[in-house]
Amino acid sequence: MDSKRQEAEELIYKVMDTLDKTKSNSEYYKTLFAEMSDEEFKQWCSRTLPIRFHTKPFEIEPKMDQIEKALNLVGIPLLEKIYLPYLYKNKEGKPVASHEGIVGYIHLKKMKQFLTKKNHMSTEIAKRDMKSGALISHDKGGRTSDREMEAMAVQNLNKIMKEFSTYRADYMDAKSAAYNSINTTGRLSMKDIPIEQEDSLAKMQLNTYMIGSMLQTNIINVDYYLPKTLKDKKKRTIRETE
């Protein structure tokens, strides 16, 4: 066995036994490592988050003091002083350290919108897939992500969400009406834009797939009728009354 591997294994067993007094976790890893060659162990260590701690309700539940001891073993401080230069500075302009606080490592991936080097914004929306309504080619960047919509929902920005998901998205008739209003009056008001469910290319495409799969939905259908069927039915009714 390689000396570095032996050192790594001993550290893993030591940390696990600190967190788990039943030694179930260390026994699990001893069994796992016994079947590995040095090369397999190296490949295992190269995986993303290879080490996992297995808990068991009421039996294997590490206490805070155990967690702190385990962190000290691997050299990770539980408490750290934080410098917030945009909030606190001394008379010399140097940032002042705060009291010690728990520092956690967030496992969430940073959104693309926050990465300046990878950020992209298109200035045209002409290139579009007319089946789904999605922008394609060089205009693909000009779309609103699901995370942005969630952020607006949290802030109760319902009207903005409606604007971004209708005539700023794939509601083509509403989009034409919006452009016409801007060109003729120089203004745009949401209440002046007719918004119909069947105007959405994406909803129409999804509804078509659902019908082709013999599934009935209320995505755009009303009482099992297609929007076109209802409009034709309304026209016939008007002609009969006249």
C-alpha positions in Angstrom: 0.0 0.0 0.0 1.2 3.5 -0.9 2.3 5.5 2.1 0.2 8.5 1.1 -2.8 6.3 0.6 -2.3 4.8 4.1 -2.1 8.3 5.5 -5.3 9.4 3.7 -7.2 6.3 4.9 -6.1 6.8 8.5 -7.3 10.4 8.4 -10.7 9.3 7.0 -11.1 6.6 9.7 -10.1 9.1 12.4 -12.6 11.8 11.2 -15.4 9.2 10.8 -14.8 7.8 14.3 -14.9 11.3 15.7 -18.3 11.9 14.2 -19.6 8.4 14.6 -19.0 6.6 17.9 -20.6 3.4 16.6 -17.7 3.2 14.1 -20.2 2.2 11.4 -18.9 4.7 8.9 -15.2 3.8 9.4 -16.0 0.1 9.0 -17.9 0.9 5.8 -14.8 2.6 4.3 -12.4 -0.1 5.6 -14.5 -2.7 3.7 -14.6 -0.4 0.6 -10.9 0.3 0.6 -9.9 -3.3 1.2 -11.1 -4.2 -2.3 -9.3 -1.3 -4.0 -5.9 -1.2 -5.6 -3.8 2.0 -5.3 -4.8 3.1 -8.8 -8.5 2.5 -8.0 -8.2 4.4 -4.8 -6.6 7.3 -6.6 -9.5 7.3 -9.2 -12.0 7.2 -6.3 -10.4 10.2 -4.6 -10.6 12.1 -7.9 -14.4 11.9 -8.0 -16.6 14.8 -7.0 -17.4 14.5 -3.3 -16.3 10.9 -2.9 -16.6 10.8 0.9 -20.1 10.7 2.3 -21.1 10.5 5.9 -23.9 8.0 6.6 -26.3 9.0 9.3 -28.9 6.9 11.2 -31.8 8.6 13.1 -31.3 8.6 16.8 -28.1 6.5 16.6 -25.6 8.2 14.2 -26.3 12.0 14.6 -23.1 14.0 15.2 -23.3 16.7 17.9 -21.8 20.1 17.4 -18.8 19.4 19.5 -18.1 16.3 17.5 -18.4 18.3 14.2 -16.0 20.9 15.6 -13.4 18.2 16.5 -13.7 16.6 13.1 -13.2 20.0 11.4 -10.1 20.6 13.4 -8.7 17.3 12.3 -8.8 18.3 8.6 -7.8 21.9 9.3 -11.1 23.6 8.5 -12.1 26.3 11.0 -15.7 26.3 12.0 -15.7 30.0 12.9 -13.9 32.7 10.9 -13.7 36.4 11.1 -15.2 38.2 8.1 -14.1 41.4 6.4 -16.8 43.5 4.8 -15.0 46.6 3.5 -18.1 48.0 1.9 -19.7 48.1 5.4 -17.0 48.6 7.9 -13.7 50.6 7.6 -11.5 52.3 10.2 -10.2 55.8 10.0 -7.4 54.7 7.8 -9.7 53.2 5.3 -8.8 49.6 6.2 -11.6 46.9 6.5 -12.5 46.0 10.1 -12.9 42.3 11.0 -16.2 41.2 12.4 -16.8 38.9 15.3 -16.2 35.2 14.5 -19.1 33.5 12.8 -19.9 30.2 11.1 -18.8 30.1 7.5 -20.5 27.6 5.2 -19.6 26.5 1.7 -22.6 26.8 -0.6 -22.8 23.9 -3.0 -25.0 25.8 -5.5 -23.5 26.7 -8.8 -23.2 30.4 -9.6 -25.6 31.5 -12.3 -24.3 32.4 -15.7 -25.8 35.9 -15.4 -23.3 36.7 -12.6 -20.2 35.5 -14.6 -19.1 38.6 -16.5 -16.8 36.7 -18.9 -19.5 34.3 -19.9 -22.4 36.7 -19.9 -24.1 37.4 -23.2 -27.0 39.6 -24.4 -28.4 39.7 -27.9 -29.7 42.8 -29.5 -32.0 41.1 -32.1 -34.9 38.6 -31.9 -35.3 37.9 -35.6 -33.9 34.4 -35.6 -36.6 32.3 -34.0 -37.8 28.7 -34.2 -41.4 29.3 -35.3 -42.5 26.0 -33.9 -41.4 26.5 -30.3 -41.0 30.3 -30.3 -37.4 29.9 -28.9 -34.7 32.2 -30.1 -31.9 30.4 -32.1 -28.5 31.0 -33.6 -26.9 34.4 -32.6 -30.1 35.6 -31.0 -30.3 32.7 -28.6 -29.0 34.7 -25.6 -32.0 37.1 -25.5 -34.2 34.9 -23.3 -35.3 35.0 -19.6 -34.1 32.1 -17.5 -36.3 30.1 -15.1 -34.2 31.4 -12.2 -34.9 35.0 -13.2 -38.6 34.2 -13.3 -38.4 32.6 -9.9 -36.7 35.7 -8.5 -39.5 37.9 -9.8 -42.1 35.5 -8.4 -40.5 35.8 -4.9 -40.7 39.6 -5.2 -44.4 39.5 -6.4 -43.5 41.1 -9.7 -46.4 39.5 -11.4 -47.0 42.1 -14.1 -43.3 42.0 -15.1 -43.5 38.2 -15.3 -46.6 38.5 -17.5 -44.8 41.0 -19.8 -41.6 38.9 -20.0 -43.6 35.7 -20.7 -46.1 37.1 -23.3 -45.3 39.7 -25.9 -41.7 39.8 -24.9 -41.6 36.1 -25.4 -43.4 34.0 -28.0 -46.8 35.6 -28.2 -46.3 36.8 -31.8 -49.7 38.6 -32.4 -49.3 40.4 -29.0 -45.7 41.3 -30.0 -46.9 42.8 -33.3 -49.5 44.8 -31.4 -46.9 46.0 -28.9 -44.5 47.2 -31.7 -47.4 48.8 -33.5 -48.4 50.8 -30.4 -44.8 51.9 -29.9 -44.4 53.0 -33.5 -47.7 54.9 -33.7 -48.0 56.4 -30.3 -44.5 56.2 -28.8 -46.0 54.5 -25.7 -46.9 51.0 -24.6 -49.4 49.8 -22.0 -50.0 46.2 -21.1 -53.8 46.8 -20.8 -53.9 47.8 -24.5 -52.2 44.6 -25.7 -54.6 41.7 -26.5 -53.2 38.5 -25.0 -54.7 35.2 -26.0 -53.5 31.8 -24.7 -53.4 30.3 -28.3 -51.0 33.1 -29.3 -48.1 31.4 -27.6 -46.1 29.3 -30.0 -44.6 27.1 -27.3 -48.0 26.4 -25.8 -49.4 25.6 -29.2 -46.5 23.2 -29.9 -46.9 21.4 -26.5 -50.6 21.2 -26.9 -50.2 19.6 -30.4 -47.8 17.0 -29.0 -50.3 16.2 -26.2 -53.1 15.8 -28.6 -50.9 13.6 -30.8 -50.3 11.5 -27.7 -54.1 11.2 -27.1 -53.8 13.3 -24.0 -56.3 16.1 -23.2 -55.1 19.2 -21.4 -56.3 22.7 -20.5 -53.0 24.3 -21.6 -55.0 26.3 -24.3 -58.1 24.1 -24.8 -61.4 25.0 -23.2 -63.9 22.3 -22.3 -62.2 19.9 -24.7 -62.4 22.4 -27.6 -59.5 23.8 -29.5 -59.3 27.7 -29.6 -59.9 27.6 -33.4 -63.0 25.4 -32.9 -64.4 27.8 -30.4 -63.8 30.8 -32.7 -65.4 29.0 -35.6 -68.3 28.1 -33.4 -68.7 31.7 -32.2 -68.7 32.9 -35.9 -71.5 30.5 -36.8 -73.5 31.6 -33.8 -73.1 35.3 -34.8 -74.2 34.6 -38.4 -77.3 32.6 -37.2 -78.4 35.4 -34.8 -78.0 38.0 -37.6 
